[in-house]
Structure formats: structure tokens, C-alpha cells
Amino acid sequence: MLMFQQLPSIYLHREPVDFRKSINGLAIIVEQQLSLEATDGSVFVFCNKSRDKLKILYWDNTGFDVLGHRQVKGLSYS
């Protein structure tokens, strides 16, 4: 599976997001707060209040994908 045919634009939502939000809630944030189209193939990155988790929203022409990542305590990315 090829995730990206070409490199997409990547947008970071700088304010923390309630991580109980799912695809629809994140798409609403993209369209209402960022004033962007959620289905244009761009990648949208959201973080939680403590900034140790990420949610990534992506539209691939067949539907949305949401990817999640959390930092494990004691590990650093260097």
C-alpha cells in the first residue's frame, strides 16, 4: 500500500485537542478553526494537553485515516 502518491502539505494544530475526539471531531476542527478543507489530501497533526500524544488525520480519496502516537515515559527522541 502506498500511503502518499506525492508529498502532501502538513499542518500542525498548535492548540491542544481533546483526544476523545474522533475523525468527525478532528475534521470539524480542520474546517472551522484552520479554515482548510479536510479532504484535500493534506496531513493534519494534533496533540493533547500534555503534548505526549499525537493524532494524525489524513484523507486518502477513499476515506479518512487517523494515526495515533504516544511517547513512552523514559524514552527520548534524539
Distance bins in CASP14 RR format, pairs under 12 A and 6 or more apart:
PFRMAT RR
TARGET T0000
AUTHOR 0000-0000-0000
RMODE 2
METHOD distances of the structure
MODEL  1
1 60 0 0 0 0 1 0 0 0 0 0 0
1 62 0 0 0 0 0 1 0 0 0 0 0
1 65 0 0 0 0 0 1 0 0 0 0 0
2 60 0 0 0 0 1 0 0 0 0 0 0
2 61 0 0 0 0 0 1 0 0 0 0 0
3 41 0 0 0 0 0 1 0 0 0 0 0
3 43 0 0 0 0 1 0 0 0 0 0 0
3 56 0 0 0 0 0 1 0 0 0 0 0
3 58 1 0 0 1 0 0 0 0 0 0 0
3 59 0 0 0 0 0 1 0 0 0 0 0
3 60 1 0 0 1 0 0 0 0 0 0 0
3 61 0 0 0 0 0 1 0 0 0 0 0
3 65 0 0 0 0 1 0 0 0 0 0 0
3 67 0 0 0 0 1 0 0 0 0 0 0
4 10 0 0 0 0 0 1 0 0 0 0 0
4 41 0 0 0 0 1 0 0 0 0 0 0
4 42 0 0 0 0 0 1 0 0 0 0 0
4 43 0 0 0 0 1 0 0 0 0 0 0
4 58 0 0 0 0 1 0 0 0 0 0 0
4 59 0 0 0 0 0 1 0 0 0 0 0
4 60 0 0 0 0 1 0 0 0 0 0 0
4 61 0 0 0 0 0 1 0 0 0 0 0
4 65 0 0 0 0 0 1 0 0 0 0 0
5 41 0 0 0 0 1 0 0 0 0 0 0
5 60 0 0 0 0 1 0 0 0 0 0 0
5 61 0 0 0 0 1 0 0 0 0 0 0
6 41 0 0 0 0 1 0 0 0 0 0 0
6 42 0 0 0 0 0 1 0 0 0 0 0
7 41 0 0 0 0 0 1 0 0 0 0 0
7 42 0 0 0 0 0 1 0 0 0 0 0
7 43 0 0 0 0 1 0 0 0 0 0 0
8 36 0 0 0 0 0 1 0 0 0 0 0
8 39 0 0 0 0 0 1 0 0 0 0 0
8 40 0 0 0 0 1 0 0 0 0 0 0
8 41 1 0 1 0 0 0 0 0 0 0 0
8 42 1 0 1 0 0 0 0 0 0 0 0
8 43 1 0 1 0 0 0 0 0 0 0 0
8 44 0 0 0 0 1 0 0 0 0 0 0
8 45 0 0 0 0 0 1 0 0 0 0 0
8 56 0 0 0 0 0 1 0 0 0 0 0
8 57 0 0 0 0 0 1 0 0 0 0 0
8 58 1 0 0 1 0 0 0 0 0 0 0
8 59 0 0 0 0 1 0 0 0 0 0 0
8 60 0 0 0 0 1 0 0 0 0 0 0
8 61 0 0 0 0 0 1 0 0 0 0 0
8 65 0 0 0 0 0 1 0 0 0 0 0
9 30 0 0 0 0 0 1 0 0 0 0 0
9 34 0 0 0 0 0 1 0 0 0 0 0
9 36 0 0 0 0 1 0 0 0 0 0 0
9 37 0 0 0 0 0 1 0 0 0 0 0
9 40 0 0 0 0 1 0 0 0 0 0 0
9 41 1 0 0 1 0 0 0 0 0 0 0
9 42 1 0 1 0 0 0 0 0 0 0 0
9 43 1 0 0 1 0 0 0 0 0 0 0
9 44 0 0 0 0 1 0 0 0 0 0 0
9 45 0 0 0 0 0 1 0 0 0 0 0
9 58 0 0 0 0 0 1 0 0 0 0 0
9 59 0 0 0 0 0 1 0 0 0 0 0
10 36 0 0 0 0 0 1 0 0 0 0 0
10 41 0 0 0 0 0 1 0 0 0 0 0
10 42 1 0 0 1 0 0 0 0 0 0 0
10 43 1 0 1 0 0 0 0 0 0 0 0
10 44 1 0 0 1 0 0 0 0 0 0 0
10 45 1 0 0 1 0 0 0 0 0 0 0
10 54 0 0 0 0 0 1 0 0 0 0 0
10 56 0 0 0 0 1 0 0 0 0 0 0
10 57 0 0 0 0 0 1 0 0 0 0 0
10 58 0 0 0 0 1 0 0 0 0 0 0
11 26 0 0 0 0 0 1 0 0 0 0 0
11 29 0 0 0 0 0 1 0 0 0 0 0
11 30 1 0 0 1 0 0 0 0 0 0 0
11 31 0 0 0 0 0 1 0 0 0 0 0
11 33 0 0 0 0 0 1 0 0 0 0 0
11 34 1 0 0 1 0 0 0 0 0 0 0
11 35 0 0 0 0 0 1 0 0 0 0 0
11 36 1 0 0 1 0 0 0 0 0 0 0
11 37 0 0 0 0 0 1 0 0 0 0 0
11 38 0 0 0 0 0 1 0 0 0 0 0
11 40 0 0 0 0 0 1 0 0 0 0 0
11 41 0 0 0 0 0 1 0 0 0 0 0
11 42 1 0 1 0 0 0 0 0 0 0 0
11 43 1 0 0 1 0 0 0 0 0 0 0
11 44 1 0 1 0 0 0 0 0 0 0 0
11 45 1 0 0 1 0 0 0 0 0 0 0
11 46 0 0 0 0 1 0 0 0 0 0 0
11 56 0 0 0 0 0 1 0 0 0 0 0
11 57 0 0 0 0 1 0 0 0 0 0 0
11 58 0 0 0 0 0 1 0 0 0 0 0
12 30 0 0 0 0 0 1 0 0 0 0 0
12 34 0 0 0 0 1 0 0 0 0 0 0
12 42 0 0 0 0 0 1 0 0 0 0 0
12 43 0 0 0 0 1 0 0 0 0 0 0
12 44 0 0 0 0 1 0 0 0 0 0 0
12 45 1 0 1 0 0 0 0 0 0 0 0
12 46 0 0 0 0 1 0 0 0 0 0 0
12 47 0 0 0 0 1 0 0 0 0 0 0
12 51 0 0 0 0 0 1 0 0 0 0 0
12 54 0 0 0 0 1 0 0 0 0 0 0
12 55 0 0 0 0 0 1 0 0 0 0 0
12 56 0 0 0 0 0 1 0 0 0 0 0
12 57 0 0 0 0 0 1 0 0 0 0 0
13 21 0 0 0 0 0 1 0 0 0 0 0
13 25 0 0 0 0 0 1 0 0 0 0 0
13 26 0 0 0 0 1 0 0 0 0 0 0
13 27 0 0 0 0 0 1 0 0 0 0 0
13 28 0 0 0 0 0 1 0 0 0 0 0
13 29 1 0 0 1 0 0 0 0 0 0 0
13 30 1 0 0 1 0 0 0 0 0 0 0
13 31 0 0 0 0 0 1 0 0 0 0 0
13 32 0 0 0 0 0 1 0 0 0 0 0
13 33 1 0 0 1 0 0 0 0 0 0 0
13 34 1 0 0 1 0 0 0 0 0 0 0
13 36 0 0 0 0 0 1 0 0 0 0 0
13 38 0 0 0 0 0 1 0 0 0 0 0
13 42 0 0 0 0 0 1 0 0 0 0 0
13 43 0 0 0 0 0 1 0 0 0 0 0
13 44 1 0 0 1 0 0 0 0 0 0 0
13 45 1 0 0 1 0 0 0 0 0 0 0
13 46 1 0 1 0 0 0 0 0 0 0 0
13 47 1 0 0 1 0 0 0 0 0 0 0
13 48 0 0 0 0 0 1 0 0 0 0 0
13 54 0 0 0 0 0 1 0 0 0 0 0
13 55 0 0 0 0 1 0 0 0 0 0 0
13 56 0 0 0 0 0 1 0 0 0 0 0
13 57 0 0 0 0 1 0 0 0 0 0 0
14 29 0 0 0 0 0 1 0 0 0 0 0
14 33 0 0 0 0 0 1 0 0 0 0 0
14 34 0 0 0 0 0 1 0 0 0 0 0
14 44 0 0 0 0 0 1 0 0 0 0 0
14 45 0 0 0 0 1 0 0 0 0 0 0
14 46 0 0 0 0 1 0 0 0 0 0 0
14 47 0 0 0 0 1 0 0 0 0 0 0
14 51 0 0 0 0 0 1 0 0 0 0 0
15 29 0 0 0 0 1 0 0 0 0 0 0
15 33 1 0 0 1 0 0 0 0 0 0 0
15 34 0 0 0 0 0 1 0 0 0 0 0
15 46 0 0 0 0 1 0 0 0 0 0 0
15 47 0 0 0 0 1 0 0 0 0 0 0
15 48 0 0 0 0 0 1 0 0 0 0 0
15 49 0 0 0 0 1 0 0 0 0 0 0
15 51 0 0 0 0 0 1 0 0 0 0 0
16 29 0 0 0 0 0 1 0 0 0 0 0
16 46 0 0 0 0 1 0 0 0 0 0 0
16 47 1 0 0 1 0 0 0 0 0 0 0
16 48 1 0 1 0 0 0 0 0 0 0 0
16 49 1 0 1 0 0 0 0 0 0 0 0
16 50 0 0 0 0 1 0 0 0 0 0 0
16 51 1 0 0 1 0 0 0 0 0 0 0
16 52 0 0 0 0 0 1 0 0 0 0 0
16 53 0 0 0 0 1 0 0 0 0 0 0
16 54 0 0 0 0 0 1 0 0 0 0 0
16 55 0 0 0 0 0 1 0 0 0 0 0
17 25 0 0 0 0 1 0 0 0 0 0 0
17 26 1 0 0 1 0 0 0 0 0 0 0
17 28 0 0 0 0 0 1 0 0 0 0 0
17 29 1 0 0 1 0 0 0 0 0 0 0
17 30 0 0 0 0 0 1 0 0 0 0 0
17 33 0 0 0 0 1 0 0 0 0 0 0
17 34 0 0 0 0 0 1 0 0 0 0 0
17 44 0 0 0 0 0 1 0 0 0 0 0
17 45 0 0 0 0 0 1 0 0 0 0 0
17 46 1 0 1 0 0 0 0 0 0 0 0
17 47 1 0 0 1 0 0 0 0 0 0 0
17 48 1 0 0 1 0 0 0 0 0 0 0
17 49 0 0 0 0 1 0 0 0 0 0 0
17 50 0 0 0 0 0 1 0 0 0 0 0
17 51 0 0 0 0 0 1 0 0 0 0 0
17 53 0 0 0 0 1 0 0 0 0 0 0
17 54 0 0 0 0 1 0 0 0 0 0 0
17 55 1 0 0 1 0 0 0 0 0 0 0
17 56 0 0 0 0 0 1 0 0 0 0 0
17 57 0 0 0 0 0 1 0 0 0 0 0
17 66 0 0 0 0 0 1 0 0 0 0 0
18 25 0 0 0 0 1 0 0 0 0 0 0
18 26 0 0 0 0 0 1 0 0 0 0 0
18 28 0 0 0 0 0 1 0 0 0 0 0
18 29 0 0 0 0 1 0 0 0 0 0 0
18 46 0 0 0 0 1 0 0 0 0 0 0
18 47 0 0 0 0 0 1 0 0 0 0 0
18 48 0 0 0 0 1 0 0 0 0 0 0
18 49 0 0 0 0 1 0 0 0 0 0 0
18 53 0 0 0 0 0 1 0 0 0 0 0
18 55 0 0 0 0 0 1 0 0 0 0 0
19 25 0 0 0 0 0 1 0 0 0 0 0
19 26 0 0 0 0 1 0 0 0 0 0 0
19 46 0 0 0 0 1 0 0 0 0 0 0
19 47 0 0 0 0 1 0 0 0 0 0 0
19 48 1 0 1 0 0 0 0 0 0 0 0
19 49 0 0 0 0 1 0 0 0 0 0 0
19 50 0 0 0 0 0 1 0 0 0 0 0
19 51 0 0 0 0 0 1 0 0 0 0 0
19 52 0 0 0 0 0 1 0 0 0 0 0
19 53 1 0 0 1 0 0 0 0 0 0 0
19 54 0 0 0 0 1 0 0 0 0 0 0
19 55 1 0 0 1 0 0 0 0 0 0 0
19 66 0 0 0 0 0 1 0 0 0 0 0
19 68 0 0 0 0 1 0 0 0 0 0 0
19 69 0 0 0 0 0 1 0 0 0 0 0
19 70 0 0 0 0 1 0 0 0 0 0 0
20 26 0 0 0 0 0 1 0 0 0 0 0
20 48 0 0 0 0 0 1 0 0 0 0 0
20 53 0 0 0 0 0 1 0 0 0 0 0
20 55 0 0 0 0 0 1 0 0 0 0 0
21 27 0 0 0 0 1 0 0 0 0 0 0
21 28 0 0 0 0 1 0 0 0 0 0 0
21 29 1 0 0 1 0 0 0 0 0 0 0
21 30 0 0 0 0 0 1 0 0 0 0 0
21 44 0 0 0 0 0 1 0 0 0 0 0
21 46 0 0 0 0 1 0 0 0 0 0 0
21 48 0 0 0 0 0 1 0 0 0 0 0
21 55 1 0 0 1 0 0 0 0 0 0 0
21 57 0 0 0 0 1 0 0 0 0 0 0
21 66 0 0 0 0 1 0 0 0 0 0 0
22 28 0 0 0 0 0 1 0 0 0 0 0
22 29 0 0 0 0 0 1 0 0 0 0 0
22 46 0 0 0 0 0 1 0 0 0 0 0
22 55 0 0 0 0 1 0 0 0 0 0 0
22 57 0 0 0 0 1 0 0 0 0 0 0
22 64 0 0 0 0 1 0 0 0 0 0 0
22 66 1 0 0 1 0 0 0 0 0 0 0
22 68 0 0 0 0 0 1 0 0 0 0 0
23 29 0 0 0 0 0 1 0 0 0 0 0
23 30 0 0 0 0 0 1 0 0 0 0 0
23 38 0 0 0 0 1 0 0 0 0 0 0
23 39 0 0 0 0 0 1 0 0 0 0 0
23 44 0 0 0 0 0 1 0 0 0 0 0
23 46 0 0 0 0 0 1 0 0 0 0 0
23 55 0 0 0 0 1 0 0 0 0 0 0
23 56 0 0 0 0 0 1 0 0 0 0 0
23 57 1 0 0 1 0 0 0 0 0 0 0
23 58 0 0 0 0 0 1 0 0 0 0 0
23 59 0 0 0 0 1 0 0 0 0 0 0
23 63 0 0 0 0 1 0 0 0 0 0 0
23 64 1 0 1 0 0 0 0 0 0 0 0
23 65 0 0 0 0 1 0 0 0 0 0 0
23 66 1 0 1 0 0 0 0 0 0 0 0
23 67 0 0 0 0 0 1 0 0 0 0 0
24 30 0 0 0 0 0 1 0 0 0 0 0
24 31 0 0 0 0 0 1 0 0 0 0 0
24 38 0 0 0 0 1 0 0 0 0 0 0
24 57 0 0 0 0 0 1 0 0 0 0 0
24 64 0 0 0 0 1 0 0 0 0 0 0
24 66 0 0 0 0 0 1 0 0 0 0 0
25 31 0 0 0 0 1 0 0 0 0 0 0
25 32 0 0 0 0 1 0 0 0 0 0 0
25 33 0 0 0 0 0 1 0 0 0 0 0
25 38 0 0 0 0 1 0 0 0 0 0 0
25 44 0 0 0 0 0 1 0 0 0 0 0
25 46 0 0 0 0 0 1 0 0 0 0 0
25 55 0 0 0 0 0 1 0 0 0 0 0
25 57 0 0 0 0 1 0 0 0 0 0 0
25 64 0 0 0 0 0 1 0 0 0 0 0
25 66 0 0 0 0 0 1 0 0 0 0 0
26 32 0 0 0 0 0 1 0 0 0 0 0
26 33 0 0 0 0 0 1 0 0 0 0 0
26 34 0 0 0 0 0 1 0 0 0 0 0
26 36 0 0 0 0 0 1 0 0 0 0 0
26 38 1 0 0 1 0 0 0 0 0 0 0
26 43 0 0 0 0 0 1 0 0 0 0 0
26 44 1 0 0 1 0 0 0 0 0 0 0
26 45 0 0 0 0 0 1 0 0 0 0 0
26 46 1 0 0 1 0 0 0 0 0 0 0
26 47 0 0 0 0 0 1 0 0 0 0 0
26 54 0 0 0 0 0 1 0 0 0 0 0
26 55 1 0 0 1 0 0 0 0 0 0 0
26 56 0 0 0 0 1 0 0 0 0 0 0
26 57 1 0 1 0 0 0 0 0 0 0 0
26 58 0 0 0 0 0 1 0 0 0 0 0
26 59 0 0 0 0 0 1 0 0 0 0 0
26 64 0 0 0 0 1 0 0 0 0 0 0
26 65 0 0 0 0 0 1 0 0 0 0 0
26 66 1 0 0 1 0 0 0 0 0 0 0
26 67 0 0 0 0 0 1 0 0 0 0 0
26 68 0 0 0 0 0 1 0 0 0 0 0
27 33 0 0 0 0 0 1 0 0 0 0 0
27 34 0 0 0 0 0 1 0 0 0 0 0
27 36 0 0 0 0 0 1 0 0 0 0 0
27 37 0 0 0 0 1 0 0 0 0 0 0
27 38 1 0 1 0 0 0 0 0 0 0 0
27 39 0 0 0 0 1 0 0 0 0 0 0
27 40 0 0 0 0 0 1 0 0 0 0 0
27 42 0 0 0 0 0 1 0 0 0 0 0
27 44 0 0 0 0 1 0 0 0 0 0 0
27 46 0 0 0 0 0 1 0 0 0 0 0
27 55 0 0 0 0 0 1 0 0 0 0 0
27 57 1 0 0 1 0 0 0 0 0 0 0
27 58 0 0 0 0 0 1 0 0 0 0 0
27 59 0 0 0 0 1 0 0 0 0 0 0
27 63 0 0 0 0 0 1 0 0 0 0 0
27 64 1 0 0 1 0 0 0 0 0 0 0
27 65 0 0 0 0 0 1 0 0 0 0 0
27 66 0 0 0 0 1 0 0 0 0 0 0
28 34 0 0 0 0 0 1 0 0 0 0 0
28 36 0 0 0 0 0 1 0 0 0 0 0
28 38 0 0 0 0 1 0 0 0 0 0 0
28 44 0 0 0 0 0 1 0 0 0 0 0
28 46 0 0 0 0 0 1 0 0 0 0 0
28 57 0 0 0 0 0 1 0 0 0 0 0
29 35 0 0 0 0 0 1 0 0 0 0 0
29 36 0 0 0 0 1 0 0 0 0 0 0
29 38 0 0 0 0 1 0 0 0 0 0 0
29 44 0 0 0 0 1 0 0 0 0 0 0
29 45 0 0 0 0 0 1 0 0 0 0 0
29 46 1 0 0 1 0 0 0 0 0 0 0
29 55 0 0 0 0 0 1 0 0 0 0 0
29 57 0 0 0 0 1 0 0 0 0 0 0
30 36 1 0 1 0 0 0 0 0 0 0 0
30 37 1 0 0 1 0 0 0 0 0 0 0
30 38 1 0 1 0 0 0 0 0 0 0 0
30 39 0 0 0 0 1 0 0 0 0 0 0
30 40 0 0 0 0 1 0 0 0 0 0 0
30 41 0 0 0 0 0 1 0 0 0 0 0
30 42 0 0 0 0 1 0 0 0 0 0 0
30 43 0 0 0 0 0 1 0 0 0 0 0
30 44 1 0 1 0 0 0 0 0 0 0 0
30 45 0 0 0 0 0 1 0 0 0 0 0
30 46 0 0 0 0 1 0 0 0 0 0 0
30 55 0 0 0 0 0 1 0 0 0 0 0
30 56 0 0 0 0 0 1 0 0 0 0 0
30 57 1 0 0 1 0 0 0 0 0 0 0
30 58 0 0 0 0 0 1 0 0 0 0 0
30 59 0 0 0 0 1 0 0 0 0 0 0
30 64 0 0 0 0 0 1 0 0 0 0 0
31 37 1 0 0 1 0 0 0 0 0 0 0
31 38 1 0 1 0 0 0 0 0 0 0 0
31 39 0 0 0 0 1 0 0 0 0 0 0
31 40 0 0 0 0 0 1 0 0 0 0 0
31 42 0 0 0 0 0 1 0 0 0 0 0
31 44 0 0 0 0 0 1 0 0 0 0 0
31 57 0 0 0 0 0 1 0 0 0 0 0
31 59 0 0 0 0 0 1 0 0 0 0 0
32 38 0 0 0 0 0 1 0 0 0 0 0
33 44 0 0 0 0 0 1 0 0 0 0 0
33 46 0 0 0 0 0 1 0 0 0 0 0
34 40 0 0 0 0 0 1 0 0 0 0 0
34 42 0 0 0 0 1 0 0 0 0 0 0
34 44 1 0 0 1 0 0 0 0 0 0 0
34 45 0 0 0 0 0 1 0 0 0 0 0
34 46 0 0 0 0 0 1 0 0 0 0 0
34 57 0 0 0 0 0 1 0 0 0 0 0
36 42 1 0 0 1 0 0 0 0 0 0 0
36 43 0 0 0 0 0 1 0 0 0 0 0
36 44 1 0 0 1 0 0 0 0 0 0 0
36 57 0 0 0 0 0 1 0 0 0 0 0
36 59 0 0 0 0 0 1 0 0 0 0 0
37 44 0 0 0 0 0 1 0 0 0 0 0
37 59 0 0 0 0 1 0 0 0 0 0 0
38 44 1 0 0 1 0 0 0 0 0 0 0
38 57 1 0 0 1 0 0 0 0 0 0 0
38 58 0 0 0 0 1 0 0 0 0 0 0
38 59 1 0 0 1 0 0 0 0 0 0 0
38 63 0 0 0 0 0 1 0 0 0 0 0
38 64 1 0 0 1 0 0 0 0 0 0 0
38 65 0 0 0 0 0 1 0 0 0 0 0
38 66 0 0 0 0 0 1 0 0 0 0 0
39 57 0 0 0 0 0 1 0 0 0 0 0
39 58 0 0 0 0 0 1 0 0 0 0 0
39 59 1 0 1 0 0 0 0 0 0 0 0
39 60 0 0 0 0 1 0 0 0 0 0 0
39 61 0 0 0 0 1 0 0 0 0 0 0
39 62 0 0 0 0 0 1 0 0 0 0 0
39 63 0 0 0 0 1 0 0 0 0 0 0
39 64 0 0 0 0 1 0 0 0 0 0 0
39 65 0 0 0 0 0 1 0 0 0 0 0
40 57 0 0 0 0 0 1 0 0 0 0 0
40 58 0 0 0 0 0 1 0 0 0 0 0
40 59 1 0 0 1 0 0 0 0 0 0 0
40 60 0 0 0 0 0 1 0 0 0 0 0
40 61 0 0 0 0 0 1 0 0 0 0 0
41 57 0 0 0 0 0 1 0 0 0 0 0
41 58 1 0 0 1 0 0 0 0 0 0 0
41 59 1 0 1 0 0 0 0 0 0 0 0
41 60 1 0 0 1 0 0 0 0 0 0 0
41 61 1 0 0 1 0 0 0 0 0 0 0
41 62 0 0 0 0 0 1 0 0 0 0 0
41 63 0 0 0 0 0 1 0 0 0 0 0
41 64 0 0 0 0 0 1 0 0 0 0 0
41 65 0 0 0 0 0 1 0 0 0 0 0
42 56 0 0 0 0 0 1 0 0 0 0 0
42 57 0 0 0 0 1 0 0 0 0 0 0
42 58 1 0 0 1 0 0 0 0 0 0 0
42 59 1 0 0 1 0 0 0 0 0 0 0
42 60 0 0 0 0 0 1 0 0 0 0 0
42 64 0 0 0 0 0 1 0 0 0 0 0
43 54 0 0 0 0 0 1 0 0 0 0 0
43 55 0 0 0 0 0 1 0 0 0 0 0
43 56 1 0 0 1 0 0 0 0 0 0 0
43 57 1 0 0 1 0 0 0 0 0 0 0
43 58 1 0 1 0 0 0 0 0 0 0 0
43 59 0 0 0 0 1 0 0 0 0 0 0
43 60 0 0 0 0 0 1 0 0 0 0 0
43 64 0 0 0 0 0 1 0 0 0 0 0
43 65 0 0 0 0 1 0 0 0 0 0 0
43 66 0 0 0 0 0 1 0 0 0 0 0
43 67 0 0 0 0 1 0 0 0 0 0 0
44 54 0 0 0 0 0 1 0 0 0 0 0
44 55 0 0 0 0 1 0 0 0 0 0 0
44 56 1 0 0 1 0 0 0 0 0 0 0
44 57 1 0 1 0 0 0 0 0 0 0 0
44 58 1 0 0 1 0 0 0 0 0 0 0
44 59 0 0 0 0 1 0 0 0 0 0 0
44 64 0 0 0 0 0 1 0 0 0 0 0
44 65 0 0 0 0 0 1 0 0 0 0 0
44 66 0 0 0 0 1 0 0 0 0 0 0
44 67 0 0 0 0 0 1 0 0 0 0 0
45 51 0 0 0 0 0 1 0 0 0 0 0
45 53 0 0 0 0 0 1 0 0 0 0 0
45 54 1 0 0 1 0 0 0 0 0 0 0
45 55 1 0 0 1 0 0 0 0 0 0 0
45 56 1 0 1 0 0 0 0 0 0 0 0
45 57 0 0 0 0 1 0 0 0 0 0 0
45 58 0 0 0 0 1 0 0 0 0 0 0
45 66 0 0 0 0 0 1 0 0 0 0 0
45 67 0 0 0 0 1 0 0 0 0 0 0
45 68 0 0 0 0 0 1 0 0 0 0 0
45 69 0 0 0 0 1 0 0 0 0 0 0
46 53 0 0 0 0 1 0 0 0 0 0 0
46 54 1 0 0 1 0 0 0 0 0 0 0
46 55 1 0 1 0 0 0 0 0 0 0 0
46 56 1 0 0 1 0 0 0 0 0 0 0
46 57 1 0 0 1 0 0 0 0 0 0 0
46 58 0 0 0 0 0 1 0 0 0 0 0
46 66 0 0 0 0 1 0 0 0 0 0 0
46 67 0 0 0 0 0 1 0 0 0 0 0
46 68 0 0 0 0 1 0 0 0 0 0 0
46 69 0 0 0 0 0 1 0 0 0 0 0
47 53 1 0 0 1 0 0 0 0 0 0 0
47 54 1 0 1 0 0 0 0 0 0 0 0
47 55 1 0 0 1 0 0 0 0 0 0 0
47 56 0 0 0 0 0 1 0 0 0 0 0
47 68 0 0 0 0 0 1 0 0 0 0 0
47 69 0 0 0 0 1 0 0 0 0 0 0
47 70 0 0 0 0 0 1 0 0 0 0 0
47 71 0 0 0 0 0 1 0 0 0 0 0
48 54 0 0 0 0 1 0 0 0 0 0 0
48 55 0 0 0 0 1 0 0 0 0 0 0
48 68 0 0 0 0 0 1 0 0 0 0 0
48 69 0 0 0 0 0 1 0 0 0 0 0
48 70 0 0 0 0 1 0 0 0 0 0 0
48 71 0 0 0 0 0 1 0 0 0 0 0
50 70 0 0 0 0 0 1 0 0 0 0 0
50 71 0 0 0 0 1 0 0 0 0 0 0
50 73 0 0 0 0 0 1 0 0 0 0 0
51 69 0 0 0 0 0 1 0 0 0 0 0
51 70 0 0 0 0 0 1 0 0 0 0 0
51 71 0 0 0 0 1 0 0 0 0 0 0
52 68 0 0 0 0 0 1 0 0 0 0 0
52 69 0 0 0 0 1 0 0 0 0 0 0
52 70 1 0 0 1 0 0 0 0 0 0 0
52 71 1 0 1 0 0 0 0 0 0 0 0
52 72 0 0 0 0 1 0 0 0 0 0 0
52 73 0 0 0 0 1 0 0 0 0 0 0
52 74 0 0 0 0 0 1 0 0 0 0 0
52 75 0 0 0 0 0 1 0 0 0 0 0
52 76 0 0 0 0 0 1 0 0 0 0 0
52 77 0 0 0 0 0 1 0 0 0 0 0
53 67 0 0 0 0 0 1 0 0 0 0 0
53 68 1 0 0 1 0 0 0 0 0 0 0
53 69 1 0 0 1 0 0 0 0 0 0 0
53 70 1 0 1 0 0 0 0 0 0 0 0
53 71 1 0 0 1 0 0 0 0 0 0 0
53 72 0 0 0 0 0 1 0 0 0 0 0
54 66 0 0 0 0 0 1 0 0 0 0 0
54 67 0 0 0 0 1 0 0 0 0 0 0
54 68 1 0 0 1 0 0 0 0 0 0 0
54 69 1 0 1 0 0 0 0 0 0 0 0
54 70 1 0 0 1 0 0 0 0 0 0 0
54 71 0 0 0 0 1 0 0 0 0 0 0
54 77 0 0 0 0 0 1 0 0 0 0 0
55 64 0 0 0 0 0 1 0 0 0 0 0
55 65 0 0 0 0 0 1 0 0 0 0 0
55 66 1 0 0 1 0 0 0 0 0 0 0
55 67 1 0 0 1 0 0 0 0 0 0 0
55 68 1 0 1 0 0 0 0 0 0 0 0
55 69 0 0 0 0 1 0 0 0 0 0 0
55 70 0 0 0 0 0 1 0 0 0 0 0
56 64 0 0 0 0 0 1 0 0 0 0 0
56 65 1 0 0 1 0 0 0 0 0 0 0
56 66 1 0 0 1 0 0 0 0 0 0 0
56 67 1 0 1 0 0 0 0 0 0 0 0
56 68 1 0 0 1 0 0 0 0 0 0 0
56 69 1 0 0 1 0 0 0 0 0 0 0
57 63 0 0 0 0 0 1 0 0 0 0 0
57 64 1 0 0 1 0 0 0 0 0 0 0
57 65 1 0 0 1 0 0 0 0 0 0 0
57 66 1 0 1 0 0 0 0 0 0 0 0
57 67 0 0 0 0 1 0 0 0 0 0 0
57 68 0 0 0 0 1 0 0 0 0 0 0
58 64 1 0 0 1 0 0 0 0 0 0 0
58 65 1 0 1 0 0 0 0 0 0 0 0
58 66 1 0 0 1 0 0 0 0 0 0 0
58 67 1 0 0 1 0 0 0 0 0 0 0
58 68 0 0 0 0 0 1 0 0 0 0 0
59 65 1 0 0 1 0 0 0 0 0 0 0
59 66 0 0 0 0 0 1 0 0 0 0 0
60 66 0 0 0 0 0 1 0 0 0 0 0
60 67 0 0 0 0 0 1 0 0 0 0 0
69 77 0 0 0 0 0 1 0 0 0 0 0
71 77 1 0 0 1 0 0 0 0 0 0 0
END
